[in-house]
Amino acid sequence: MALKSHGRKSITASLKPRSLMDDSERLAGVWMAQVITLLPQAFPGLLGESLTGKALRDGLWQLDTVNLRDHGLTKHRNVDDTPAGGGAGMVLRADVMGAAIEEARARAPFPRPIYYLSPRGPRFDQQMARTWARGPGVTLICGRFEGLDERVLEHYGIREVSLGDFVMTGGEPAAMAMLDATVRLLPGVLGNAASTEEESFADGMLEHPQYTKPADWQGREIPPTLMSGNHGEIARWRQEMSERLTRARRPDLWAARREALLDDDIRAVHDAASLAAFLDGEAPELAVILRNRPDLALPTDPWRAIALLMRLARD
């Protein structure tokens, strides 16, 4: 049975996931991921299964691979060479990668950002996945060997991105992980859009613990609050547990969230009274100093005013 896509054509479901990528015609207005790789046969892989695979069959997104080997040199299709200045390993050639990028550009209906998967890049996170999902798509370059000739990155303005602080044999597994995290955020991919709003990192914190039937397992019961039917209490419990887990397991996320909340609160400060109200919750001792010095000339910038109060507290 042919499933109607959101583009100009239909895609037929198949037991062979790669058949989802065989058609050369591009779907109009559909989020598109391109992957430049030496292993095109690895795709779609897990991306062709479960919800991402169904979305691919339904035309909610499109996956296109560019085989770097097709642009290799000599009869052996060489794509790499020894590093300038000497050293171990091999480096992907600029002329070979440049040709592959030009092919990817020619095959894409709209311009899209290009990312090189590299341990030098910033770590991929949920915010980056949301940014990618809001755009027209991405082109990912899967690294191999010792890396890619730097001139390619400079010439095309390519950004680098990393899956984490570890080294892999190639960028293909990282590309699949990043695309999975992004595609699930596209409209229509998940049955319940609220799922993406309540999960880990959606609001900068880890998700609260989850439970389901049976109510009692191995002597461990579901927390009574979740069984109470009181939606207000349940929401408060989940928020409290989310905060507790984030503080304990990801202090970096907790610190970033606190800083963001402080920034929001400080923007509401416009005079001595509102500054004192802000300090009541964050630094009560400074609020006391401020109220005891009504004649104090405060800088208009709230952070500078706080710095002045801190100096007075030390004196």
SVG drawing of the C-alpha trace seen along z (x, -y; Angstrom):
<svg xmlns="http://www.w3.org/2000/svg" viewBox="-8 -60 65 69">
<polyline fill="none" stroke="black" stroke-width="0.4" points="0.0,0.0 1.4,-3.4 1.6,-6.0 1.0,-9.6 3.9,-11.9 3.9,-15.6 5.8,-16.2 5.2,-15.7 5.2,-11.9 4.4,-8.8 6.8,-6.4 6.1,-2.7 6.7,-0.9 9.4,1.8 11.1,4.4 14.4,3.0 15.0,-0.3 17.5,-1.6 14.7,-1.5 13.4,-4.6 16.4,-6.5 16.7,-5.1 14.5,-7.7 16.5,-10.6 13.5,-13.0 13.5,-15.3 10.3,-15.9 9.2,-19.6 9.2,-21.5 10.3,-18.5 13.0,-18.6 16.0,-16.9 19.2,-15.4 22.2,-14.8 25.1,-12.7 28.5,-12.8 30.1,-9.4 32.4,-6.6 29.7,-4.2 26.5,-5.1 25.3,-1.5 25.1,-2.2 22.1,-4.4 19.3,-4.7 20.2,-1.9 18.3,-2.5 16.8,-5.7 14.8,-3.4 13.1,-1.7 10.5,-2.7 9.1,-6.2 11.9,-7.8 11.5,-5.0 7.7,-5.5 8.2,-9.3 10.7,-8.6 8.1,-6.3 5.4,-8.9 7.5,-11.7 7.8,-13.8 11.6,-14.0 14.0,-12.8 17.5,-11.3 20.1,-11.6 23.6,-10.1 26.5,-11.3 29.2,-8.7 32.6,-10.3 34.3,-7.4 32.5,-8.4 34.8,-11.5 38.0,-9.6 41.1,-9.9 42.9,-7.3 41.5,-3.9 41.5,-3.0 39.2,-6.0 41.6,-7.3 40.0,-9.9 42.9,-10.6 46.6,-11.3 49.5,-11.7 49.4,-14.7 51.4,-17.8 54.4,-18.1 54.4,-14.4 52.7,-12.4 50.7,-9.3 47.5,-8.4 45.8,-9.9 43.8,-13.0 40.7,-13.4 41.7,-15.4 40.3,-18.9 39.6,-18.3 37.8,-15.1 35.6,-16.5 35.0,-19.7 33.6,-17.7 31.3,-15.8 30.0,-19.0 29.3,-20.4 27.3,-17.3 25.3,-17.6 24.6,-21.2 23.4,-20.4 21.0,-17.7 19.5,-19.8 16.4,-21.9 17.3,-24.5 20.6,-25.7 21.2,-24.1 24.0,-24.4 26.9,-22.0 28.4,-20.4 31.6,-18.3 31.4,-15.7 34.6,-16.2 35.7,-16.0 36.9,-19.6 33.4,-20.9 30.9,-21.9 28.9,-19.1 25.6,-18.3 22.7,-18.9 18.9,-19.2 19.0,-22.9 21.0,-22.2 18.5,-19.5 15.7,-22.0 17.6,-24.5 18.2,-21.9 14.5,-20.8 13.3,-24.4 15.5,-24.8 15.2,-23.3 17.6,-20.5 21.3,-19.8 24.2,-18.3 26.5,-16.2 30.1,-15.3 31.2,-12.0 34.9,-12.2 37.3,-9.3 41.1,-8.7 43.0,-11.6 40.5,-14.3 39.6,-16.6 41.9,-19.1 41.3,-22.4 40.9,-24.4 37.6,-22.7 36.2,-24.0 37.4,-27.5 36.3,-27.6 32.7,-26.5 32.3,-28.0 31.6,-24.6 30.8,-24.3 32.0,-21.5 30.0,-19.5 30.8,-16.6 28.7,-13.9 30.9,-13.9 34.4,-13.8 35.5,-10.6 36.9,-9.4 35.2,-7.0 36.4,-5.3 34.1,-7.4 31.2,-9.9 28.4,-7.7 27.2,-6.5 27.3,-10.1 25.3,-11.3 22.6,-8.7 22.3,-9.7 22.1,-13.4 19.5,-12.9 17.4,-10.6 17.4,-13.4 16.4,-16.0 13.9,-14.1 11.8,-13.1 11.2,-16.9 9.7,-17.4 6.0,-18.0 4.0,-14.8 6.8,-12.4 5.8,-11.7 2.1,-10.9 2.0,-13.1 3.8,-16.5 3.7,-16.9 6.2,-14.1 9.0,-16.4 8.0,-19.1 8.2,-17.0 11.3,-14.9 14.9,-15.5 16.6,-18.8 13.3,-20.2 13.5,-22.9 17.1,-22.6 16.7,-19.9 16.6,-16.1 13.3,-14.4 11.5,-13.1 11.3,-9.3 8.7,-7.4 6.5,-4.5 3.8,-2.2 2.0,1.0 2.2,3.1 1.6,0.8 3.8,3.1 6.9,4.9 9.5,6.8 8.2,5.0 8.7,1.5 5.6,-0.6 4.8,-3.5 5.0,-6.8 1.6,-7.4 1.5,-11.0 1.4,-9.6 -1.6,-7.3 -3.5,-10.1 -5.2,-11.6 -4.4,-15.1 -2.9,-16.6 -1.5,-19.7 0.3,-17.5 1.6,-15.3 3.0,-18.3 4.7,-19.6 6.2,-16.1 7.5,-15.8 9.0,-19.3 10.7,-18.6 12.1,-15.3 13.4,-16.8 15.2,-19.6 16.6,-17.0 17.9,-14.8 19.4,-17.7 21.2,-19.1 22.6,-15.7 23.6,-14.3 24.1,-17.3 25.3,-20.2 26.4,-21.9 22.8,-22.0 21.5,-23.1 24.0,-26.0 23.1,-27.1 19.4,-27.0 19.9,-29.0 21.9,-31.6 19.1,-31.8 16.5,-32.3 18.6,-35.0 18.9,-36.8 15.1,-36.7 14.6,-38.1 17.3,-40.7 15.7,-42.2 12.7,-43.1 14.9,-45.3 14.4,-49.0 14.9,-50.8 16.1,-50.2 12.9,-48.7 12.8,-46.1 16.5,-45.3 15.8,-44.8 13.0,-42.4 15.3,-40.5 18.0,-40.3 15.5,-39.0 15.5,-35.7 19.1,-35.5 21.2,-37.4 19.2,-38.6 22.2,-40.2 22.7,-42.5 19.0,-43.4 19.4,-44.5 22.4,-46.8 20.4,-48.3 17.3,-49.1 19.6,-50.5 21.2,-52.9 18.3,-54.7 20.7,-57.6 23.0,-55.2 23.7,-56.2 23.2,-53.0 24.5,-52.4 21.7,-51.9 23.0,-48.5 21.6,-46.0 24.7,-43.8 27.0,-46.8 24.6,-47.8 25.0,-44.3 28.8,-44.5 28.7,-47.8 26.6,-46.2 29.0,-43.3 31.9,-45.7 30.0,-47.4 29.3,-44.1 33.0,-43.3 34.0,-46.7"/>
</svg>
